[in-house]
Amino acid sequence: MNFNWILGDNDDESFHKLCIDIEYELRPKIVKFLIANNECIDGCTDFSCFHFDVDFQSRSISVSQLTPAKYRNAIKARLEREITF
């Protein structure tokens, strides 16, 4: 599982610490979500093919275009509705 941080103008050291804290908060939520939707992840059980965009400006998380289309299409709408930070 990989995160792409969309930081906008915020790029100082303290902000990077905040990103780490938020990532530790998001990872368990996303793993639980993926396990609960396991019919969508057949073939990628180690979650390595999932990529997420975390946008601080809009305070949203979305499935990245780097995620293979079959997985992205299967979880996109539900993930963006259910996972927040």
ABEGO torsion letter per residue (X at the ends): XBBBBBAEABABAAAAAAAAAAAAAAAAAAAAAAAAAAAAABGBAAGAABBBBBBAAAGBBBBBAABBAAAAAAAAAAAAAABBX
